[in-house]
Amino acid sequence: MMFDIRLAIESIPYIMQGIGYTLFISLTSMVLGLLLSLFLALARMSDNALLRWPARTYISFMRGVPILIILFMLYFAFPSIGLQFNAVTAAVIGFSLNSAAYMAEINRSAIAAVPKGQWESARSLGFSYWLMLRRIVLPQATRIAIPPTSNVLLDLIKASSLAAMITVPEIFNMAKIIGGREMDFLTMYMLVALIYWGVCSLMTVLQDYLEKRFEKYGEL
């Protein structure tokens, strides 16, 4: 049989032991990456070349280098220069730094999409730059950025399986262990695919909620 239902059902409790690592790495990396991406986006849009060009270089590098190489460097190479991280920490750092580059471009385009009249109105009311961002620009930019940012989160959840390559016991790693023991990798991989699908479907529900929550800012 291509898919051993009995083995899949019996393996679910063991594989789900790794769901905590999958969600922790994905969600923590998303939050940290989102914070970093906002500063990168603002630096990328700055008139100051000392801010703009380092941000552009960072974004270009992180978008052009495979995340697996970044994970290997953090976990295997950095100890040689005195920086040693455990597997989970290395995964969080790697995914945060990588996702920030993608979300920086999303944030930049979302901020740029806010009508110029909103900026001018805020300036005429005497708003400072940071107050203008917080009260006027970012709420509208957030509404625009939610769908593509949600895609980054879904990619992070799926890409977290790469953490297995640096020994993190997330769900893909647990499935590999059972697949090797039972000599049935196909069943395990199909089961893990269904689990990832379920988790991503729940995140899509969150995306729908946030889109409705920020709809009011489209009326400004």
C-alpha positions in Angstrom: 0.0 0.0 0.0 1.2 3.5 -0.8 -0.3 4.8 2.5 -0.5 2.6 5.6 -3.4 4.0 7.5 -2.8 1.9 10.6 0.9 3.1 10.8 -0.2 6.7 10.2 -2.8 6.6 13.0 -0.4 4.9 15.4 2.4 7.4 14.6 0.4 10.6 15.1 1.0 10.9 18.9 4.7 10.5 18.4 5.0 12.9 15.5 2.8 15.5 17.3 5.5 15.7 20.0 7.3 17.8 17.6 4.5 20.3 16.8 5.6 22.5 19.7 9.0 23.1 18.1 7.4 23.7 14.7 5.0 26.3 16.0 7.6 27.9 18.4 10.2 28.3 15.6 7.6 29.6 13.1 5.7 32.0 15.3 8.8 33.4 17.1 10.6 33.9 13.9 7.6 35.6 12.4 7.4 38.1 15.3 11.1 38.9 15.4 11.3 39.0 11.6 8.3 41.4 11.5 9.9 43.8 13.9 13.2 43.8 12.1 11.5 44.1 8.7 9.8 47.4 9.7 13.1 49.0 10.5 14.6 47.6 7.3 11.7 48.9 5.3 12.0 52.4 6.7 15.7 52.4 6.2 15.2 51.1 2.6 12.9 54.2 2.0 15.2 56.7 3.7 16.8 59.5 1.9 20.0 58.9 3.9 22.3 56.6 1.9 24.0 55.4 5.1 20.7 53.8 6.0 19.3 52.9 2.6 22.2 51.0 1.1 23.0 48.7 4.1 19.3 47.9 4.2 19.2 47.1 0.4 22.4 45.0 0.7 21.0 43.0 3.6 17.7 42.4 1.9 19.4 41.4 -1.3 21.7 39.0 0.5 19.1 37.3 2.6 16.7 36.9 -0.4 19.5 35.4 -2.5 21.0 32.9 -0.1 19.3 29.5 0.7 17.9 29.4 4.2 19.6 26.0 4.7 23.0 27.6 4.2 22.2 30.2 6.8 21.1 27.5 9.3 24.3 25.5 8.7 26.4 28.5 9.2 24.7 29.4 12.5 24.8 25.9 13.9 27.9 24.3 12.4 30.2 27.2 11.3 29.8 29.9 14.0 31.1 27.7 16.8 34.5 27.9 15.1 34.6 31.7 15.8 33.3 31.3 19.4 29.5 31.8 18.7 27.6 28.7 19.6 23.8 28.3 19.6 21.7 25.3 20.4 19.6 24.0 17.5 16.4 25.8 18.3 18.1 29.1 18.9 20.0 28.8 15.6 16.7 28.0 13.8 14.9 31.0 15.3 17.8 33.3 14.4 18.1 32.0 10.9 14.4 32.1 10.0 14.0 35.5 11.7 16.9 37.1 9.7 15.7 35.5 6.5 12.0 36.3 6.8 12.7 39.9 7.7 14.2 40.5 4.3 11.0 39.3 2.5 8.7 41.2 4.9 10.8 44.3 4.6 9.9 44.5 0.9 6.2 43.8 1.7 6.2 46.6 4.3 8.0 49.0 2.0 5.5 48.5 -0.8 2.6 48.7 1.7 3.8 52.0 3.2 4.4 53.4 -0.3 0.8 52.5 -1.3 -0.6 54.8 1.4 -1.9 57.9 -0.5 0.4 60.9 -0.3 -2.6 62.9 0.9 -2.5 61.0 4.1 1.1 62.0 4.8 0.4 65.6 3.9 -2.7 65.8 6.1 -0.8 64.4 9.0 2.1 66.9 8.5 -0.4 69.8 8.3 -1.8 68.7 11.7 1.7 68.9 13.2 2.2 65.1 13.6 5.8 64.1 14.2 7.3 61.4 11.8 6.9 58.6 14.3 3.4 59.6 15.4 2.4 59.9 11.8 3.6 56.4 11.1 1.9 54.9 14.2 -1.4 56.7 13.9 -2.0 57.2 10.2 0.3 55.3 7.9 1.0 52.0 9.6 -2.7 51.0 10.2 -3.4 51.6 6.5 -0.2 49.8 5.4 -1.0 46.9 7.7 -4.3 46.3 5.9 -2.4 46.2 2.6 0.4 44.0 3.9 -1.7 41.3 5.7 -2.2 38.9 2.7 1.4 38.8 1.5 2.7 38.7 5.1 0.4 35.8 5.8 2.1 34.0 2.9 5.4 34.5 4.6 4.1 33.0 7.8 2.8 29.9 5.8 6.2 29.6 4.1 7.9 29.8 7.6 5.7 27.0 8.9 6.6 24.8 6.0 10.3 25.8 5.9 10.6 25.0 9.6 11.0 21.4 8.4 14.5 22.4 7.4 15.3 22.7 11.1 15.5 18.9 11.1 18.8 19.3 9.2 20.3 20.8 12.4 18.7 18.2 14.7 15.6 20.1 15.9 13.1 17.5 16.8 10.1 19.1 15.0 7.4 17.1 13.3 9.4 16.4 10.1 12.3 15.0 12.1 10.0 12.8 14.1 8.5 11.5 10.9 11.9 10.7 9.5 12.7 8.6 12.7 9.5 6.5 12.3 10.0 6.2 8.6 13.4 4.8 9.1 12.3 2.4 11.8 9.3 1.1 9.9 10.9 1.4 6.4 7.9 3.4 5.2 8.9 6.9 4.5 6.1 7.5 2.0 3.4 7.0 4.7 5.2 9.3 7.1 5.8 12.1 4.5 2.2 12.0 3.4 1.1 12.1 7.1 3.4 15.1 7.8 2.0 16.8 4.6 -1.5 16.5 6.0 -0.4 17.9 9.4 1.3 20.9 7.7 -1.8 21.5 5.7 -4.0 21.5 8.8 -1.7 24.0 10.6 -1.6 26.3 7.6 -5.4 26.1 7.2 -5.7 27.4 10.8 -3.3 30.2 10.0 -5.5 31.1 7.0 -8.5 31.5 9.4 -6.3 34.0 11.4 -5.5 35.8 8.2 -9.2 36.2 7.3 -9.9 37.6 10.8 -7.1 40.1 10.6 -8.3 41.3 7.1 -11.8 41.9 8.5 -10.3 43.6 11.6 -8.3 46.1 9.5 -11.0 46.7 6.8 -12.0 50.0 8.5 -8.6 51.5 7.7 -9.4 51.2 4.0 -12.2 53.8 4.4 -9.8 56.5 5.6 
